[in-house]
Amino acid sequence: MGILQLITQFQSEEKKRVEQEALRQRIQWRFKDELGQYQAYEADVNAAIEEAYQRKQRYVELDLEEVKLKVDFKSMVETSLSNPRHRLKVYRADLMKGNVLQRISAFFPF
């Protein structure tokens, strides 16, 4: 790979990272952990979830480094694909509307 290709790739990755962080400042997907605390997803995961949500998909599967997850938008539940009994509630926070956590299963009529 040449220098120009490396620079172009770096610029593309940096632009994507900046866009993901900007999205995270407006929309934030969170899960409720075992202690009842709301935890925000990383910016890249947040962007992948929001993209699937905006496309009105029923769910999105995420292949993270340490685990594979499924986020179901109808039930608003995150499930570990390696351990389906491990389930966490997920919420969508629209930070432009005052950080309101939304359980939005009514958004999907199926």
The 8 nearest C-alpha neighbors of each residue, nearest first, counted from 0:
[[1, 4, 5, 2, 3, 6, 8, 7],
 [0, 2, 4, 3, 5, 6, 7, 8],
 [1, 3, 5, 4, 6, 0, 7, 8],
 [2, 4, 6, 5, 1, 7, 0, 8],
 [5, 3, 7, 1, 2, 6, 8, 0],
 [6, 4, 2, 8, 3, 7, 9, 1],
 [7, 5, 9, 3, 4, 8, 10, 2],
 [8, 6, 4, 10, 9, 5, 3, 11],
 [7, 9, 5, 11, 6, 10, 4, 12],
 [8, 10, 6, 12, 11, 7, 13, 5],
 [11, 9, 13, 7, 8, 12, 14, 6],
 [10, 12, 8, 14, 9, 13, 7, 15],
 [13, 11, 15, 9, 14, 10, 8, 16],
 [12, 14, 16, 10, 15, 11, 9, 17],
 [15, 13, 11, 17, 16, 12, 10, 18],
 [14, 16, 18, 12, 13, 17, 19, 11],
 [17, 15, 13, 19, 18, 14, 12, 20],
 [16, 18, 20, 14, 19, 15, 21, 13],
 [19, 17, 21, 15, 16, 20, 22, 14],
 [20, 18, 16, 22, 21, 17, 42, 46],
 [19, 21, 23, 17, 22, 18, 42, 16],
 [22, 20, 18, 24, 23, 19, 17, 25],
 [23, 21, 19, 25, 24, 20, 26, 18],
 [22, 24, 20, 26, 27, 25, 21, 42],
 [23, 25, 21, 22, 26, 20, 94, 27],
 [26, 24, 94, 22, 23, 95, 93, 27],
 [27, 25, 93, 23, 92, 94, 22, 24],
 [26, 28, 92, 23, 91, 29, 45, 93],
 [27, 29, 91, 45, 90, 39, 92, 40],
 [30, 28, 39, 90, 38, 89, 40, 37],
 [29, 31, 89, 38, 37, 88, 32, 90],
 [30, 32, 37, 36, 35, 88, 87, 38],
 [31, 33, 35, 34, 36, 30, 37, 87],
 [32, 34, 35, 31, 36, 87, 86, 37],
 [35, 33, 32, 36, 31, 37, 38, 87],
 [34, 36, 32, 33, 31, 37, 30, 38],
 [37, 35, 31, 32, 34, 38, 33, 30],
 [38, 36, 31, 30, 29, 32, 35, 39],
 [37, 39, 29, 30, 31, 36, 40, 32],
 [40, 38, 29, 28, 41, 30, 37, 27],
 [39, 41, 45, 29, 44, 28, 42, 38],
 [40, 42, 44, 43, 45, 39, 46, 23],
 [41, 43, 45, 19, 44, 20, 23, 46],
 [44, 42, 46, 45, 41, 19, 47, 16],
 [45, 43, 47, 46, 41, 42, 40, 48],
 [44, 46, 42, 48, 43, 40, 47, 28],
 [47, 45, 49, 43, 44, 48, 19, 50],
 [48, 46, 44, 50, 49, 45, 43, 51],
 [49, 47, 45, 51, 46, 50, 52, 44],
 [50, 48, 52, 46, 51, 47, 53, 45],
 [49, 51, 47, 53, 52, 48, 46, 54],
 [52, 50, 54, 48, 49, 53, 56, 59],
 [51, 53, 49, 55, 54, 50, 56, 48],
 [54, 52, 50, 55, 51, 49, 56, 48],
 [53, 55, 51, 52, 56, 50, 49, 57],
 [56, 54, 52, 53, 51, 57, 107, 58],
 [55, 57, 58, 54, 51, 52, 59, 53],
 [58, 56, 72, 71, 55, 73, 59, 107],
 [59, 57, 71, 70, 56, 72, 69, 60],
 [58, 60, 70, 69, 51, 61, 48, 71],
 [61, 59, 69, 68, 70, 62, 58, 67],
 [60, 62, 68, 67, 63, 69, 59, 44],
 [61, 63, 67, 66, 68, 60, 64, 65],
 [64, 62, 66, 65, 67, 61, 68, 44],
 [63, 65, 66, 62, 67, 61, 68, 44],
 [64, 66, 63, 67, 62, 68, 81, 79],
 [67, 65, 63, 64, 68, 62, 79, 81],
 [66, 68, 62, 80, 61, 63, 79, 81],
 [69, 67, 79, 61, 80, 78, 60, 66],
 [68, 70, 60, 78, 77, 59, 61, 71],
 [69, 71, 77, 59, 58, 76, 72, 60],
 [72, 70, 58, 75, 76, 73, 74, 57],
 [73, 71, 75, 58, 74, 57, 104, 70],
 [72, 74, 104, 75, 71, 107, 57, 105],
 [73, 75, 76, 72, 71, 104, 88, 103],
 [76, 74, 72, 89, 71, 73, 88, 104],
 [77, 75, 88, 89, 74, 71, 87, 70],
 [76, 78, 70, 87, 86, 69, 88, 89],
 [79, 77, 86, 69, 68, 83, 85, 80],
 [78, 80, 68, 82, 83, 81, 85, 67],
 [81, 79, 68, 82, 67, 83, 78, 69],
 [80, 82, 79, 83, 67, 66, 68, 78],
 [81, 83, 79, 84, 80, 85, 78, 86],
 [84, 82, 85, 79, 80, 78, 81, 86],
 [85, 83, 82, 86, 78, 79, 81, 80],
 [86, 84, 83, 82, 79, 78, 87, 77],
 [87, 85, 78, 77, 84, 76, 79, 88],
 [88, 86, 77, 76, 31, 30, 89, 32],
 [87, 89, 76, 31, 30, 75, 77, 90],
 [90, 88, 30, 75, 76, 29, 77, 31],
 [89, 91, 29, 101, 102, 28, 100, 30],
 [90, 92, 28, 101, 100, 27, 29, 93],
 [91, 93, 100, 27, 99, 98, 26, 94],
 [94, 92, 26, 95, 96, 98, 99, 25],
 [93, 95, 98, 25, 97, 96, 26, 92],
 [94, 96, 93, 97, 25, 98, 26, 24],
 [97, 95, 94, 93, 98, 99, 92, 25],
 [96, 98, 94, 99, 95, 93, 92, 100],
 [99, 97, 94, 92, 93, 96, 100, 95],
 [100, 98, 92, 97, 93, 101, 96, 94],
 [101, 99, 92, 91, 90, 98, 102, 93],
 [102, 100, 91, 90, 103, 92, 99, 93],
 [101, 103, 90, 104, 75, 100, 91, 89],
 [104, 102, 105, 106, 101, 75, 72, 73],
 [103, 105, 73, 106, 107, 74, 102, 72],
 [104, 106, 103, 107, 108, 73, 102, 109],
 [107, 105, 104, 103, 108, 73, 72, 55],
 [108, 106, 105, 109, 104, 73, 72, 55],
 [107, 109, 106, 105, 104, 73, 57, 55],
 [108, 107, 73, 57, 105, 106, 104, 72]]
